[in-house]
Amino acid sequence: MRQLNVAYLMKLGWRLVSEPETLWARVLRDKYSDGRHVYNLETQQRSCSNAWRGIMEAMKFTKQGLGAAIGDGRKTFFWLHRWLDGLLLTEQAVAVIPTDHLHKFVSDYWHPSSSWKWTQLRDYLPASVLQRIASRELTTDRIDDQLIWAATESGKFSVKSTLALVRPVEGTNEVDWKRIWKQRVPQRVRVFLWLVFHNKLMTNAERFRRHLHHSSYCEQCQGEVEDLNHIFRRCPRAHEVWSSGQFPGFSPLAGDVNFLHWVNWNLRAQQEDTEWPRKFLLTVWYIWKWRCARCFGEEDTVPREIGYFLASKFREVSLALDQSHPVADIDGRGSTARWVRWEPPPRGWMVLNTDGAAKGNPGQAGAGGVLRGENSEWIIGFSEGLGYCSSVRAELRAVLRGLRLAKEAQATKLWLQIDSNVVVGMLARRTSCIPGLRGLIHQCHTLLEWEGWEVKISHVFREANRVADILANIWAMRRY
């Protein structure tokens, strides 16, 4: 409950910073902040309202979520604001930052020739952070920086995201829910695991704690207290399952002693059997089923040949969940196949194909593109490294670079072809853009709406964008 209260106080703090002209925000600021920006307040006054005291107590958490979407970089502090993937660069520094640098803006480190002032940054930041900075590009137009909530991908505030900031970090004790929910296993197995990790499973230890059972010891072996770790790892019955011969060359019982560590370790284990996470989750499910059968006098339902039974279930689940079904057209006659390839443009047009790639998304990224004429002739192409960024940012950087080159090539009719529906939607203004990409999209729109040419945008399949894809991956797969 305490954490939830802090989360709602963070919501008030966010509104106080993001809606400074509202009446209630102006009243509180004028009464308690003495003209200082709320973001810079470190201490609270002795006599103040409970609302203000709560907002100030939660401000240390609120600051962790405050970020900036860069436009021209003239209002965002380079070192003190979270403008780079939610990172605070003072925390990333590898050397003491000079006092006169602390209050420099992002634009102070950007050279008019469209390049960062690397000589002023290399001594203070590690290579991993410098690669992230390299993926950014400031606009020369006057576009104000925008305050965003950096704890969410959309940049919009949510109470759910504040709870992630407030709750203590437990490291690898936390369950990797994304991996579990993405596993192709029956839904009942996922629900069962939800019960396990929320301590809702009625083990004897839990039943004894709730005064629902006379003993906390395991009824299968009478050796130890029956908690989650005992049921699935330490009990002789569990050892019997894990040693059934279905896991050659791999020990499911290896790893950390802690139960949650053990689960995460098995879900992430790198081995020859690519289906191991699915097998692991199904095995855990059946260990519990057979435990319950023995406890309630139904031991005859437990198979004698456990290894054979598990192997057949693995195959059954794989066939049921992985089998492919033909995709039906609107008219219901089934899927149709057709050749996909690049086609030359109509007479008088040029085609610009661009692509961006990020290995890991986000990860090491590259951009590539090619401009071709009506006779399929190569006019100009490019391939460049972008540092470390998301695939969407890489796609937009490729579009921006390609449009600039097409303008230099004096194209009057340009057909822009991209293999990302997301980017096509942003450029065509059909979908809302991510706040952190606001400045980049503005630069693209400025070029697209230039009066000196006619431009049309369309989505193409990757097979028709092969050249640009290869050019982008040259840098995305290269170590630099």
Stockholm file with secondary structure:
# STOCKHOLM 1.0

chainA/1-480         MRQLNVAYLMKLGWRLVSEPETLWARVLRDKYSDGRHVYNLETQQRSCSNAWRGIMEAMKFTKQGLGAAIGDGRKTFFWLHRWLDGLLLTEQAVAVIPTDHLHKFVSDYWHPSSSWKWTQLRDYLPASVLQRIASRELTTDRIDDQLIWAATESGKFSVKSTLALVRPVEGTNEVDWKRIWKQRVPQRVRVFLWLVFHNKLMTNAERFRRHLHHSSYCEQCQGEVEDLNHIFRRCPRAHEVWSSGQFPGFSPLAGDVNFLHWVNWNLRAQQEDTEWPRKFLLTVWYIWKWRCARCFGEEDTVPREIGYFLASKFREVSLALDQSHPVADIDGRGSTARWVRWEPPPRGWMVLNTDGAAKGNPGQAGAGGVLRGENSEWIIGFSEGLGYCSSVRAELRAVLRGLRLAKEAQATKLWLQIDSNVVVGMLARRTSCIPGLRGLIHQCHTLLEWEGWEVKISHVFREANRVADILANIWAMRRY
#=GR chainA/1-480 SS CHHHHHHHHHHHHHHHHHCTTSHHHHHHHHHHTTTSCGGGCCSCCSSCCHHHHHHHHHHHHHHHHEEEECSSSSSSBTTTSCCBTTBCHHHHCSSCCCHHHHTCBGGGGEETTTEECGGGTTTTSCHHHHHHHHTCCCCSSCCCCEEEETTSTTSCCCHHHHHHHHSCCCGGGSCCHHHHHHSCSCHHHHHHHHHHHTTCSCCHHHHHHTTSSSCCBCTTTSSSBCCHHIIIIISHHHHHHHTSSSSTTCCTTCSCSSHHHHHHHHHHCCCSCTTHHHHHHHHHHHHHHHHHHHHTTCGGGSCSCHHHHHHHHHHHHHHHHHCCCCCCCTTSSCCCCCCCCCCCCCTTCEEEEEEEEEETTTEEEEEEEEEECTTCCEEEEEEEEEEEECHHHHHHHHHHHHHHHHHHTTCSEEEEEESCHHHHHHHTTSSCCCGGGHHHHHHHHHHHTCTTCEEEEEECCGGGGHHHHHHHHHHHTSCC
#=GC SS_cons         CHHHHHHHHHHHHHHHHHCTTSHHHHHHHHHHTTTSCGGGCCSCCSSCCHHHHHHHHHHHHHHHHEEEECSSSSSSBTTTSCCBTTBCHHHHCSSCCCHHHHTCBGGGGEETTTEECGGGTTTTSCHHHHHHHHTCCCCSSCCCCEEEETTSTTSCCCHHHHHHHHSCCCGGGSCCHHHHHHSCSCHHHHHHHHHHHTTCSCCHHHHHHTTSSSCCBCTTTSSSBCCHHIIIIISHHHHHHHTSSSSTTCCTTCSCSSHHHHHHHHHHCCCSCTTHHHHHHHHHHHHHHHHHHHHTTCGGGSCSCHHHHHHHHHHHHHHHHHCCCCCCCTTSSCCCCCCCCCCCCCTTCEEEEEEEEEETTTEEEEEEEEEECTTCCEEEEEEEEEEEECHHHHHHHHHHHHHHHHHHTTCSEEEEEESCHHHHHHHTTSSCCCGGGHHHHHHHHHHHTCTTCEEEEEECCGGGGHHHHHHHHHHHTSCC
//
